[in-house]
Amino acid sequence: MRHFYADKNDILRSKIHPPVFKMRFATSFSVSDKREEDSVNKVDFPDLYEAGILEIQNGLEDGLFTSVDLVKAYFARIDEVNLQGAALRAVLETNPSALGEAAILDLERKTSGSRGSLHGIPVLVKDNIATVASEGMNTTAGSFALLGSIVPRDAFVISQLRKAGAIILGMLPYALVMWQLEYLQITGKTNPSEWAHFRGNVASGWSGRGGQTTNPYFPNADPCGSSSGSGVAAAIGLSTVTLGTETDGSITCPTSNNNAVGIKPTVGLTSRSGVGPIVRSVTDAAIVLGAMAGRDPTDNFTLAQPPIVPDYTKALDKNSLKGKRIGVPRRVFLNDSLSGNDPSVNVIFEEALGVMRSLGATIVDPADLPSAEEIAVSNNETIVLDVDFKVQLNQYFADLLENPTGVRTLAELIAFDNSHPAEEEPKNFTDQSTLIESEATTGRNGTYEIALAADHELGRTRGIDAALKQFNLDALVLPAPGLTTVPAAIAGYPIVTVPLGFYPNNVTIGSAGPLTVYPAPGVPLGLSFLGTAFDEFNLIGLAFAYEQATHTRLARKAFPAAIPSTQLGDILKK
């Protein structure tokens, strides 16, 4: 396992994933070597910056390359830009078992055929999604307090993906959800905002273990979080698939900031909390969501999902917007003085509405949420989050089979951070006010229940559902930045986000943290489709129609130093 710590000389750094070599029988260049290289040069391999599941699966089925080749290529791409080059710090550690798992899946493909569209496909997961320690990776939510801890089992969504044939490439930095896909290959974990950006006034995309993740579209721009590393890794092709988690904005925002496609599912469609894909196309998002969804015996919320999970790929119709009524909840959410958005966001959004009209949609504008003003000032979400965080984190600590640091409660976590300032409280990253606020709560009491009920009323009854019913809508649409994620968060409802555009070159650059800026020229913006509970199929169709009509993602690439150069052909020539 290769660890990508903030301090590259940290004594906690352990095994590095070994160099990989293709065996040769000759010790010098020969005619057969030349023929092999010429043959490789003639193959039209998928461009890993953009390649999706189906294109890669076709190459695997045609024998152009193997899953082992694919893992090697992604590992090389990670090495180019993670700590070197642009030093994006998107990946926390890679999976030392990935090459072995890939070889097994390659053999299975040869002997008994493919399990499906995810067979042998590499996946990077956020570092708050549990993977068994025997595989060789940590699950730490970006914190040294959990380094070396042993979880009792894979998260449910990881189990689902493994069944589908996926390969876990590694872990991504993140900001906390310790919950739980055809057989995926998990190749590593991404860098999150530590504790799902629920620690305090600390910059988005920073974790003690991983340092500050940055955006590949403008040097040192905010990647957003808390699924920061997942968004960055998806943007520039460090894996075929990445996973994030969301309570409020943690998939949607990094998807928006990194020119990607993300789905924040209905709470209960996938095992909690809000585990969903961040990828490069709506097609890939539909494939992965279908593999992740299912009833988890350890999560009673998943019992509310429909008895049969739809095949979301059947929603991929370029004419899905035709005849649909799409509402714009303009009041509050498009008010820059309340949302905090740069004025350019609404300008780009108005152009998107024109695109949807041209595709046959009726734009109902405005289609306001009756509860909009109350949502903007309500403190109920904070009350619920503070209580739930302490209850669920303490339970997570209790369920660990082992934790070498000895941390077993939220109170002990706060103390650990204070006693390890070099690792957890470096200059400008010291605040723990949110953890302290959560520790002061006393459980799911009457105050909590009142706040939770108020959230559901504001987000559902007088929020999203009220607007959908009043205006006879198929969905709501908003630019992803600002307050867009809040109604769906407090309701537990889905959001599907696709590329919308990019900040103009003359935008005023703002500060997002000690090391990051936002907005900034060329940083991407997302477009979010919102609906009622378990309405993912409908939202995926709408998002796909918009994506196919605009292809916004292809309009701009990351800045040159942030684009890895390694491709499959380079691996096969070795």
RACORUR-V975370 format. One record per pair of residues at least 12 apart in sequence whose C-alpha atoms are under 8 Angstrom apart, sorted by the first residue. I is the first residue (numbers start at 1). J is the second residue. D is the distance in whole Angstrom. If there is no record, write none. Layout:
<<I	J	D> <I	J	D>>
This chain:
<<1	14	7> <1	15	5> <1	16	5> <1	17	5> <1	93	6> <1	94	5> <1	95	5> <1	96	4> <1	97	8> <1	136	6> <1	137	7> <2	14	7> <2	15	6> <2	16	4> <2	17	5> <2	93	5> <2	94	5> <2	95	7> <2	96	7> <3	15	8> <3	16	7> <3	92	6> <3	93	4> <3	94	7> <4	83	7> <4	89	7> <4	91	7> <4	92	5> <4	93	6> <4	209	8> <4	210	6> <5	92	7> <5	209	5> <5	210	5> <5	211	7> <6	208	7> <6	209	6> <6	210	5> <6	211	5> <6	212	8> <17	94	7> <17	95	8> <17	96	6> <20	72	7> <21	574	7> <22	574	6> <36	573	8> <37	573	6> <40	569	6> <40	572	7> <40	573	7> <41	569	7> <43	64	8> <45	59	8> <45	64	8> <45	568	7> <45	569	7> <46	59	8> <46	568	8> <47	567	7> <48	237	6> <48	238	8> <48	240	8> <48	567	6> <48	568	8> <49	235	8> <49	236	5> <49	237	4> <49	238	8> <49	563	8> <49	564	8> <50	236	8> <50	237	6> <50	280	7> <51	237	8> <51	240	7> <52	240	6> <52	280	7> <52	281	7> <52	284	6> <53	117	7> <53	118	7> <53	121	7> <53	240	7> <53	241	8> <53	284	6> <54	117	7> <54	284	8> <56	121	8> <57	117	7> <57	118	8> <57	119	8> <57	121	8> <65	568	8> <65	572	8> <66	106	6> <67	102	5> <67	103	7> <67	105	7> <67	106	6> <67	120	5> <67	121	7> <68	99	6> <68	102	5> <68	103	6> <68	106	8> <69	568	7> <69	571	6> <69	572	7> <70	122	8> <70	568	7> <71	98	7> <71	99	7> <71	102	7> <71	122	7> <71	169	7> <71	187	7> <72	99	8> <72	571	7> <73	566	6> <73	567	6> <73	568	6> <73	570	8> <73	571	6> <74	237	8> <74	238	5> <74	239	6> <75	94	8> <75	238	8> <76	566	7> <77	238	6> <77	564	5> <77	565	7> <77	566	6> <78	91	7> <78	238	6> <78	564	8> <80	564	6> <80	565	8> <81	561	8> <81	562	6> <81	563	7> <81	564	6> <85	561	6> <85	562	7> <86	216	8> <86	219	8> <86	561	5> <86	562	5> <88	212	8> <88	213	5> <88	214	5> <88	215	7> <88	216	7> <88	232	8> <88	562	8> <89	173	8> <89	191	7> <89	210	7> <89	211	7> <89	212	7> <89	213	5> <89	214	7> <89	229	7> <90	172	6> <90	173	6> <90	190	6> <90	191	5> <90	213	6> <90	214	8> <90	228	7> <90	229	4> <90	230	7> <90	232	6> <90	233	6> <91	170	7> <91	171	6> <91	172	4> <91	173	6> <91	188	7> <91	189	6> <91	190	4> <91	191	5> <91	210	8> <91	229	6> <91	233	8> <92	127	8> <92	170	7> <92	171	5> <92	172	5> <92	173	6> <92	188	8> <92	189	6> <92	190	5> <92	191	5> <92	209	8> <92	210	6> <93	137	7> <93	170	5> <93	171	5> <93	172	7> <93	188	6> <93	189	6> <93	190	7> <94	137	7> <94	169	6> <94	170	4> <94	171	6> <94	187	6> <94	188	4> <94	189	6> <95	135	7> <95	136	6> <95	137	6> <95	168	7> <95	169	5> <95	170	5> <95	171	8> <95	186	7> <95	187	5> <95	188	5> <95	189	8> <96	135	7> <96	136	6> <96	137	8> <97	135	6> <97	136	7> <97	187	8> <98	167	6> <98	168	7> <98	169	6> <98	185	7> <98	186	7> <98	187	5> <101	167	7> <101	185	7> <102	120	6> <102	167	7> <102	185	7> <105	119	7> <105	120	6> <105	165	7> <106	120	7> <115	164	6> <115	165	7> <115	182	7> <115	183	7> <116	164	7> <116	165	8> <116	182	6> <117	164	8> <117	182	7> <117	287	8> <118	161	8> <118	164	6> <118	165	6> <118	166	6> <118	182	6> <118	183	6> <118	184	6> <118	288	8> <119	164	6> <119	165	4> <119	166	6> <119	182	7> <119	183	6> <119	184	6> <119	185	8> <120	165	6> <120	166	5> <120	167	6> <120	183	7> <120	184	6> <120	185	6> <121	165	7> <121	166	5> <121	167	6> <121	184	6> <121	185	6> <121	240	7> <121	241	8> <122	166	6> <122	167	4> <122	168	6> <122	169	6> <122	184	6> <122	185	5> <122	186	6> <122	187	6> <122	239	6> <122	240	6> <122	241	7> <123	166	7> <123	167	6> <123	168	5> <123	169	5> <123	170	7> <123	184	7> <123	185	6> <123	186	5> <123	187	6> <123	188	7> <123	239	6> <123	240	6> <123	241	5> <123	242	5> <123	243	8> <124	168	6> <124	169	5> <124	170	5> <124	171	6> <124	172	7> <124	186	6> <124	187	6> <124	188	5> <124	189	5> <124	190	6> <124	230	7> <124	233	8> <124	239	6> <124	241	6> <124	242	5> <124	243	6> <125	168	7> <125	169	8> <125	170	6> <125	171	5> <125	172	6> <125	186	7> <125	188	6> <125	189	5> <125	190	6> <125	230	7> <125	242	6> <125	243	5> <125	244	7> <126	171	6> <126	172	5> <126	173	6> <126	174	6> <126	189	5> <126	190	5> <126	191	7> <126	192	6> <126	227	6> <126	229	7> <126	230	6> <126	242	8> <126	243	6> <126	244	6> <126	245	7> <127	139	5> <127	140	6> <127	141	5> <127	142	6> <127	171	5> <127	172	5> <127	173	6> <127	174	6> <127	189	5> <127	190	6> <127	191	6> <127	192	6> <128	140	6> <128	141	4> <128	142	8> <128	174	7> <128	176	6> <128	177	5> <128	178	5> <128	179	7> <128	192	8> <129	155	6> <129	158	8> <129	177	7> <129	178	5> <129	179	6> <129	180	6> <130	151	7> <130	153	7> <130	154	5> <130	155	5> <130	158	8> <130	178	6> <130	179	7> <130	180	6> <131	151	7> <131	153	7> <131	154	5> <131	155	6> <131	158	7> <132	150	7> <132	151	6> <132	152	7> <132	153	6> <132	154	5> <133	149	8> <133	150	6> <133	151	7> <137	170	7> <137	171	8> <137	188	8> <138	150	8> <139	151	8> <139	171	8> <141	173	7> <141	174	6> <141	175	7> <141	176	6> <141	177	8> <141	178	8> <141	192	7> <141	193	8> <141	194	6> <141	195	5> <141	196	7> <142	173	6> <142	174	6> <142	175	7> <142	191	7> <142	192	6> <142	193	7> <142	194	5> <142	195	7> <142	207	5> <142	208	6> <142	209	5> <142	210	7> <143	194	6> <143	195	7> <143	207	7> <143	208	5> <143	209	6> <143	424	7> <144	208	7> <144	209	6> <144	423	7> <144	424	7> <145	405	6> <145	407	7> <145	413	7> <145	416	7> <145	417	8> <146	403	6> <146	404	8> <146	405	7> <146	407	8> <147	403	8> <147	404	7> <147	405	8> <148	403	6> <148	404	6> <149	400	7> <149	401	8> <149	402	5> <149	403	4> <149	404	6> <150	400	6> <150	401	5> <150	402	5> <150	403	6> <151	399	7> <151	400	5> <151	401	6> <151	402	8> <152	399	7> <152	400	6> <152	401	6> <154	180	7> <155	178	8> <155	179	5> <155	180	3> <156	179	7> <156	180	4> <156	181	8> <156	271	7> <156	296	7> <157	180	5> <157	181	5> <157	270	7> <157	271	7> <157	275	8> <157	292	5> <157	293	8> <158	180	7> <158	181	5> <158	292	8> <159	181	5> <160	181	3> <160	182	7> <160	183	7> <160	291	7> <160	292	6> <161	181	2> <161	182	5> <161	183	5> <161	184	5> <161	185	8> <161	291	6> <161	292	6> <162	181	6> <162	182	6> <162	183	4> <162	184	5> <162	185	7> <163	181	6> <163	182	5> <163	183	4> <163	184	7> <164	181	6> <164	182	1> <164	183	3> <164	184	5> <164	291	7> <165	182	5> <165	183	2> <165	184	4> <165	185	6> <166	181	8> <166	182	7> <166	183	4> <166	184	1> <166	185	3> <166	186	6> <167	183	7> <167	184	4> <167	185	1> <167	186	4> <167	187	6> <168	184	7> <168	185	4> <168	186	0> <168	187	3> <168	188	5> <168	189	8> <169	185	6> <169	186	4> <169	187	1> <169	188	4> <169	189	7> <169	239	7> <170	186	6> <170	187	4> <170	188	0> <170	189	4> <170	190	7> <171	187	8> <171	188	4> <171	189	1> <171	190	4> <171	191	7> <172	188	7> <172	189	4> <172	190	1> <172	191	4> <172	192	6> <172	227	8> <172	228	8> <172	229	5> <172	230	6> <173	189	7> <173	190	4> <173	191	1> <173	192	3> <173	193	6> <173	194	7> <173	205	7> <173	206	8> <173	207	7> <173	210	6> <173	213	8> <173	227	7> <173	228	7> <173	229	5> <173	230	8> <174	190	7> <174	191	5> <174	192	1> <174	193	4> <174	194	6> <174	195	7> <174	196	6> <174	197	8> <174	205	7> <174	206	8> <174	207	7> <174	225	7> <174	226	5> <174	227	5> <174	228	6> <174	229	7> <175	191	8> <175	192	4> <175	193	3> <175	194	4> <175	195	5> <175	196	3> <175	197	4> <175	198	7> <175	204	7> <175	205	7> <175	206	7> <175	207	7> <175	225	6> <175	226	4> <175	227	6> <175	228	8> <176	194	7> <176	195	4> <176	196	4> <176	197	7> <176	198	7> <176	245	8> <177	195	8> <177	196	7> <177	245	7> <177	272	8> <177	273	6> <178	396	7> <179	271	7> <179	272	6> <179	273	6> <180	271	6> <180	272	7> <180	275	8> <181	288	8> <181	291	5> <181	292	4> <181	293	8> <182	291	6> <190	227	8> <190	228	8> <190	229	5> <190	230	6> <190	233	8> <191	205	7> <191	206	8> <191	207	7> <191	210	6> <191	213	7> <191	227	8> <191	228	7> <191	229	5> <191	230	7> <192	205	6> <192	206	7> <192	207	6> <192	225	7> <192	226	5> <192	227	5> <192	228	5> <192	229	6> <192	230	8> <193	205	4> <193	206	5> <193	207	5> <193	225	6> <193	226	5> <193	227	7> <193	228	6> <194	206	6> <194	207	4> <194	208	7> <194	226	8> <196	225	8> <196	226	5> <196	227	8> <196	250	8> <197	225	7> <197	226	6> <198	434	6> <198	435	7> <199	431	7> <199	432	5> <199	433	7> <199	434	5> <199	435	5> <200	431	5> <200	432	5> <200	433	5> <200	434	4> <200	435	7> <201	431	6> <201	432	7> <201	433	7> <201	434	8> <202	428	8> <202	429	6> <202	430	7> <202	431	6> <202	513	8> <203	429	8> <203	512	7> <203	513	5> <203	514	7> <203	516	8> <204	222	7> <204	223	7> <204	224	6> <204	225	5> <204	226	7> <204	228	8> <204	512	8> <204	513	8> <205	222	7> <205	223	6> <205	224	6> <205	225	6> <205	226	6> <205	227	8> <205	228	5> <205	229	7> <208	423	6> <208	424	5> <208	425	8> <209	423	7> <212	515	7> <213	228	7> <213	229	7> <214	232	8> <214	516	7> <215	232	6> <215	257	8> <215	258	7> <215	523	8> <216	232	7> <216	235	8> <216	236	8> <216	258	7> <216	558	5> <216	559	6> <216	562	5> <216	563	8> <217	258	7> <217	522	6> <217	523	5> <217	524	7> <217	557	7> <217	558	4> <217	559	5> <217	562	8> <218	520	7> <218	521	7> <218	522	7> <218	523	6> <218	558	7> <218	559	6> <219	559	8> <220	515	7> <220	516	5> <220	517	6> <221	512	8> <221	516	5> <221	517	5> <221	518	6> <221	519	8> <221	520	7> <221	523	8> <222	257	8> <222	512	6> <222	516	5> <222	517	6> <222	518	6> <222	519	8> <223	254	6> <223	257	6> <223	258	7> <224	250	8> <224	253	6> <224	254	5> <224	257	7> <225	249	7> <225	250	5> <225	251	7> <225	253	6> <225	254	5> <226	245	8> <226	246	8> <226	249	8> <226	250	5> <226	251	7> <226	254	7> <227	244	5> <227	245	6> <227	246	8> <227	250	5> <227	251	6> <227	254	6> <228	250	8> <228	254	6> <230	242	5> <230	243	6> <230	244	6> <230	254	8> <230	278	7> <231	251	8> <231	254	5> <231	255	5> <231	257	8> <231	258	6> <231	260	7> <231	278	6> <231	279	8> <232	254	8> <232	258	6> <234	258	8> <234	260	7> <234	278	7> <234	279	5> <234	280	6> <235	258	6> <235	259	6> <235	260	6> <235	279	8> <235	280	7> <236	558	7> <236	562	8> <236	563	6> <236	564	7> <240	279	7> <241	277	7> <241	278	7> <241	279	6> <241	284	8> <242	277	6> <242	278	5> <242	279	6> <243	275	7> <243	276	6> <243	277	5> <243	278	6> <244	275	6> <244	276	6> <244	277	6> <244	278	7> <245	264	8> <245	273	7> <245	274	5> <245	275	4> <245	276	6> <246	264	6> <246	273	7> <246	274	5> <246	275	6> <246	276	8> <247	273	7> <247	274	6> <247	489	6> <248	485	6> <248	486	6> <248	488	8> <248	489	5> <248	490	8> <249	485	5> <249	486	8> <249	489	8> <251	263	7> <251	264	6> <251	276	7> <251	278	7> <252	264	7> <252	480	7> <252	485	7> <252	495	7> <252	496	8> <252	497	6> <252	528	8> <253	480	7> <253	481	7> <255	278	6> <255	497	7> <255	498	8> <255	526	7> <256	480	6> <256	481	7> <256	497	7> <256	498	7> <256	499	7> <256	524	6> <256	525	5> <256	526	4> <256	527	7> <257	523	6> <257	524	5> <257	525	6> <257	526	7> <258	523	7> <258	524	6> <258	525	8> <259	280	8> <259	498	8> <259	499	5> <259	524	5> <259	525	7> <259	526	7> <259	553	6> <260	278	7> <260	279	6> <260	280	5> <260	281	7> <260	497	8> <260	498	6> <260	499	6> <260	526	8> <260	553	7> <261	278	6> <261	279	5> <261	280	5> <261	281	6> <261	282	6> <261	285	7> <261	496	8> <261	497	6> <261	498	5> <261	499	7> <262	276	7> <262	277	6> <262	278	4> <262	279	6> <262	282	8> <262	285	7> <262	496	6> <262	497	5> <262	498	7> <263	276	6> <263	277	6> <263	278	7> <263	285	7> <263	289	8> <263	494	7> <263	495	6> <263	496	5> <263	497	6> <264	276	6> <264	277	8> <264	494	5> <264	495	5> <264	496	6> <265	493	7> <265	494	5> <265	495	7> <265	534	8> <265	536	7> <266	492	6> <266	493	5> <266	494	5> <266	533	6> <266	534	6> <266	535	8> <266	536	8> <267	301	7> <267	302	8> <267	492	5> <267	493	7> <267	494	8> <268	301	5> <268	302	4> <268	303	7> <268	304	6> <268	305	6> <269	293	6> <269	294	7> <269	295	8> <269	302	6> <269	305	6> <269	534	7> <270	292	6> <270	293	5> <270	294	6> <270	295	8> <270	302	7> <271	293	7> <271	294	7> <271	295	7> <271	296	6> <271	299	6> <271	301	8> <271	302	6> <272	299	7> <272	301	8> <276	289	7> <276	292	8> <277	289	7> <282	498	8> <282	540	7> <282	543	7> <282	544	6> <282	547	8> <283	313	7> <283	316	7> <283	544	8> <286	312	5> <286	313	5> <286	540	7> <287	312	7> <287	313	6> <289	312	8> <290	309	7> <290	310	7> <290	311	6> <290	312	6> <293	309	7> <294	309	7> <305	534	7> <306	534	8> <310	537	7> <312	536	8> <312	537	6> <312	540	7> <315	537	6> <315	538	7> <315	540	6> <315	541	5> <316	540	7> <316	541	5> <316	544	6> <316	545	8> <317	541	6> <317	544	7> <317	545	6> <318	541	8> <318	544	6> <318	545	4> <318	546	8> <318	548	7> <318	549	8> <319	359	7> <319	545	6> <320	541	5> <320	542	5> <320	544	8> <320	545	6> <321	356	7> <321	359	6> <321	360	6> <321	361	5> <321	541	8> <321	542	5> <321	545	6> <321	546	8> <322	359	6> <322	360	4> <322	361	5> <323	360	6> <323	361	5> <323	362	7> <324	360	7> <324	361	5> <324	362	6> <324	473	8> <324	474	6> <325	361	6> <325	362	5> <325	363	6> <325	364	7> <325	472	7> <325	473	5> <325	474	5> <325	475	7> <326	361	7> <326	362	6> <326	363	5> <326	364	6> <326	473	6> <326	474	6> <326	475	5> <326	476	6> <326	477	7> <327	363	6> <327	364	5> <327	365	6> <327	366	7> <327	367	5> <327	468	8> <327	471	8> <327	473	6> <327	474	8> <327	475	6> <327	476	5> <327	477	6> <328	363	7> <328	364	6> <328	365	5> <328	366	5> <328	367	5> <328	368	7> <328	476	6> <328	477	6> <328	478	7> <329	365	7> <329	366	6> <329	367	5> <329	368	4> <329	369	6> <329	476	7> <329	477	8> <329	478	7> <330	365	7> <330	366	6> <330	367	7> <330	368	6> <331	366	8> <331	368	6> <331	369	8> <331	372	7> <332	372	6> <332	373	6> <332	376	7> <333	372	8> <333	478	8> <333	482	7> <333	483	6> <333	484	6> <334	346	7> <338	376	8> <339	481	8> <339	482	5> <339	483	6> <340	482	6> <341	481	7> <341	482	6> <342	519	8> <344	503	7> <344	504	7> <344	507	8> <345	479	7> <345	503	8> <345	525	8> <346	479	8> <348	500	7> <348	501	7> <349	478	8> <349	479	6> <349	500	7> <349	527	8> <352	500	7> <355	546	8> <355	549	8> <356	546	7> <364	471	8> <367	467	6> <367	471	7> <368	467	6> <369	462	7> <369	463	5> <369	464	6> <369	466	7> <369	467	5> <370	462	6> <370	463	6> <370	466	7> <370	467	7> <371	458	6> <371	459	8> <371	462	6> <371	463	5> <372	463	7> <374	458	7> <375	458	6> <375	459	8> <375	486	8> <375	487	7> <376	483	8> <380	451	5> <380	452	7> <380	454	7> <380	455	6> <381	451	7> <381	452	8> <381	455	7> <381	490	7> <383	448	7> <383	451	7> <384	448	6> <384	451	6> <384	452	6> <386	434	8> <386	437	7> <386	438	4> <386	439	8> <386	441	7> <387	438	6> <387	441	6> <387	442	7> <387	443	6> <387	444	7> <387	448	7> <388	443	8> <388	444	8> <389	438	7> <390	410	6> <390	438	6> <390	439	6> <390	441	8> <391	443	7> <393	409	7> <393	410	7> <394	408	7> <394	409	5> <394	410	6> <397	409	6> <410	435	8> <410	439	6> <411	439	6> <414	432	7> <414	435	7> <414	436	7> <428	514	7> <455	490	5> <455	491	7> <456	490	6> <456	491	5> <458	487	7> <458	490	8> <458	491	8> <459	487	5> <459	488	6> <459	489	8> <459	490	5> <459	491	5> <460	487	8> <460	491	5> <460	532	8> <463	487	7> <464	487	7> <464	488	8> <464	531	7> <464	532	7> <465	532	6> <474	531	8> <474	538	8> <475	529	7> <475	530	6> <475	531	5> <475	539	7> <476	529	6> <476	530	5> <476	531	6> <477	527	7> <477	528	6> <477	529	5> <477	530	6> <478	527	6> <478	528	5> <478	529	7> <479	500	8> <479	525	8> <479	526	6> <479	527	5> <479	528	6> <480	497	7> <480	525	7> <480	526	5> <480	527	5> <480	528	5> <481	525	7> <481	526	7> <484	528	8> <488	530	7> <492	533	7> <493	530	8> <493	531	7> <493	532	6> <493	533	5> <493	534	7> <494	530	6> <494	531	6> <494	532	7> <494	533	7> <494	534	7> <494	535	7> <494	536	7> <495	528	6> <495	529	6> <495	530	5> <495	531	7> <495	536	8> <495	539	8> <496	528	6> <496	529	5> <496	530	7> <496	536	8> <496	539	6> <496	540	7> <496	543	7> <497	526	6> <497	527	5> <497	528	4> <497	529	6> <497	543	7> <498	526	5> <498	527	5> <498	528	7> <498	543	7> <498	547	7> <499	524	7> <499	525	6> <499	526	4> <499	527	6> <499	547	8> <499	552	6> <499	553	6> <500	524	8> <500	525	5> <500	526	5> <500	527	5> <500	552	6> <501	524	6> <501	525	5> <501	526	7> <501	552	6> <501	553	8> <502	521	8> <502	522	5> <502	523	5> <502	524	4> <502	525	5> <503	519	7> <503	520	7> <503	521	5> <503	522	5> <503	523	6> <503	524	6> <503	525	7> <504	521	5> <504	522	6> <505	520	8> <505	521	4> <505	522	6> <506	521	7> <507	519	7> <507	520	6> <507	521	6> <508	520	7> <509	521	7> <529	542	8> <529	543	7>>
